[in-house]
Amino acid sequence: MNVDCVLRIGDAIDPTCPWSKQPITGETLILHHGHGVGSINPGCRDTIEAA
């Protein structure tokens, strides 16, 4: 992820976590394959980044 990039919850392509299907939080947003993706916690975020 580009550290100069600031993602906001509105940048996520889906308002739910791809793993848990629960609403995402703004603290766990990442840029994944050029898209903003959120998760519900750091564990899910790490799983998404590794995928």
C-alpha positions in Angstrom: 0.0 0.0 0.0 1.2 3.5 -0.8 1.7 5.2 2.5 0.9 8.5 0.9 -2.6 7.2 0.1 -5.3 8.0 2.7 -8.3 5.8 2.4 -11.7 6.6 3.8 -14.5 4.3 4.5 -16.4 5.7 1.5 -13.5 4.5 -0.7 -14.2 0.8 0.0 -15.8 -1.1 -2.9 -18.1 -2.9 -0.5 -19.4 -1.8 2.9 -19.0 -5.4 4.3 -15.9 -7.4 5.1 -15.3 -10.1 2.4 -14.5 -12.7 5.1 -17.1 -12.0 7.9 -19.8 -10.2 5.8 -20.1 -7.7 8.7 -19.8 -3.9 8.3 -16.2 -2.7 7.8 -14.4 -0.2 10.0 -12.3 2.7 8.8 -9.2 1.6 10.7 -8.7 -1.5 8.6 -8.9 -0.2 5.1 -6.3 -1.3 2.6 -5.6 -0.8 -1.1 -5.9 -4.3 -2.6 -5.3 -4.7 -6.3 -6.1 -1.1 -6.8 -9.4 -1.1 -4.9 -10.2 0.1 -1.4 -11.2 -2.9 0.7 -12.2 -2.9 4.3 -12.5 -5.5 7.0 -13.9 -5.7 10.6 -10.5 -6.2 12.3 -6.7 -6.4 11.7 -6.9 -10.2 11.4 -9.3 -10.1 8.5 -7.2 -7.3 6.9 -4.1 -9.4 7.1 -5.9 -12.3 5.5 -7.1 -10.1 2.6 -3.6 -8.7 2.1 -2.2 -12.2 1.9 -4.8 -13.4 -0.6 
